[in-house]
């Protein structure tokens, strides 16, 4: 019975165990956020600003959703 409960817990929360395994390897959690610097053209920045105003979402969230 206990083995069944362990298997059930592992199956139900597999994404958490996968995230912890990834953390053991890289010391980074997959849902952590990091700041990076990128260079974009003025045209792209203006498009992102218009999309931000239209959707009400932050530019970083718009970029993340595209990936």
N, C-alpha and C positions, 0 to 999 in steps of 0.2 A: 504493500500500500504506500509506503514512504517513497519507494522508487517511482511510483506513478505520480505522486505529488511533485517530486523533483523534476521529472520529465515535463509535467504540465507547466511548472513555473518556468523552466527553460524555454519551452515552446512559446508560452504567452509573452515573455519578456525578452525574446531573442535580440531585439534591437538594442536593448540596454547592455546585454552581455557582449554584443559585437562592438559597441562603443567603448566599453571598458577594455576589451582586448586591443582595440586600436590605440587607446590611450597608453596601454602598457608598452606598445611598440614605438609610438611617436611622441608621447607626452602631450598630445593635443587631442581634445575631444572634437568630434566631427561637427558639433553645433556651436563651437566657440567662434567668435568673430575676431578678425584681425584687420588692422588698418593698413592699407597699401596706398602708394602714390602711383598714379597713372597719368599719362599725358593724352589728352583728347583734343580734337579740333574744336574751334569755336562753334562751328556748325553743329557738331554732335552735342556739345554742352547746351546750346540753345534748344535743340530738340528734346534733350532730357529735361530741361527746365519747363518746357511747354507740357511735356507728358506729366511732370510732377504737378503742375497746376491743374491739369485736366483730371488726373486720378486722385490727387491728394496724398499720394504715397511719396516717401522719401526717395531720392535718386538712388541711393544704395540698394533699396529694396527693389526698385525697377530693374537695376542691373542684375541683381541676384536672380530674379524671376526669369530673366532671359536665358540664364544658364541652367 
